[in-house]
């Protein structure tokens, strides 16, 4: 397959054209986003949805997620990522597959239905995780385009994927919220340097390859500005696979956590990585490509059979 | 001298009463702050002053400060503090004594006059510095009350001092601005643990003693909230010596810098440290106690004699 988005090959970075639409579907009445929301997402590469879930649903998601963090036994150990230099859990991967409630959340029409509309195809979950940025010493996430990594390291052919973050705690300007560079998704910033094999083990803690160039970032941020979408628990933040984003650390006492789902179009299923020969494990880059069966209706607590 | 504010002595932290006023002077018409500003400072322990300097003065301060950072030769080497793990300059101390323009700034009636009013006494500069938080990898400053350190390590007897930060670059919510806990200045949070001798060398890079307790910080921040005053270059941020403050790191491309002056009331001049026996050096805790001669009028470029 032709590599439309080569990266980590040249000694200098460059801004290449984007060959794919941002909004793959066509807006029509009845779409799960308004025309205005759709245009905003197209232009800016991100979108904030408020009041998607009702308070009981949010409380359910919060307690379910806290249970997972507090009792990681029963989870595949490989899917648990700790902070650099501590045992504190930073992320748990493959949450849609390991937890019934979070699997139901990923399939919810208010989430997956929006992804299906924007990507104009059946969708599957390329990656899911519960992110937890603890208070007092939550670490930063440096700037990156997810697509650059997914393309080079996982073999995602085209820009036809998006991320949805469901906030499980209030994100303020002060507790290390996601920052995006609006409009950065419309070009493809290549990175320099080759990717070592099995790089993913350390890159989940601290990115060292696929790191965007500082001069390029300065130009992007100067042209487009930086926005940190904030909101109450339950707020949903969507962003395009190629939107440049990152987050500062968090010294406030207030932890920040979210449930994070990456939806990819089925037609954009992974091929072999365009960079290193070895694949990353399935919990980071799914290769089952299982179509999400979209479910309507509220999230409710499921009682287990006695 | 009696120690009204004992700290780093007990195995558990506690919140002690504040024995000193916040606003030592009494407001009257003609004061350098409005009655409303004075009350705000009294209640919240910080205050933001905008449009204090005109654009030419701000440009002068910016170019003068950048010159200092770019050409540290000629400065006392001990006053130059670099980032942990790099040679990048984080702070330059004693700037009022080492640079004519910054000395003039410290004496400006719009700065020193406000300090004199709030502290109701002649003032001297306990400490001054140029702070520089570089873009991309600016490090965090953990929460602390300055007074706790100045009392224990420097022998500042009472709470009759304040800090003024003159922003030399725009502070946004995203580039690691100062964060304060409004109202935290009204109690004294003691810290646990003894202070090692010559602790200052490392503490200027990363604080390890005099660190407030996490549970106490959580209670303070939950009760009072966290505010991050932001503003354009030229904005002045004042805060009381006992206001709990800190800042997150900065991954944005936009550096953050400020000129920072600590004014102390002459009547509150340092005695021997209440903690360790050894004094910190004068560039960190001045013991000349030289009254600031307050100067009125604009900051102007001084041509050197040929």
Interface residues (C-beta under 8 A of the other chain):
Chain A: X135 X136 X140 X141 X142 X143 X172 X173 X174 X176 X179 X214 X217 X218 X221 X222 X226 X228 X246 X247 X248 X249 X250 X251 X252 X253 X254
Chain B: X135 X136 X140 X141 X142 X143 X172 X173 X174 X176 X179 X214 X217 X218 X221 X222 X226 X228 X246 X247 X248 X249 X250 X251 X252 X253 X254
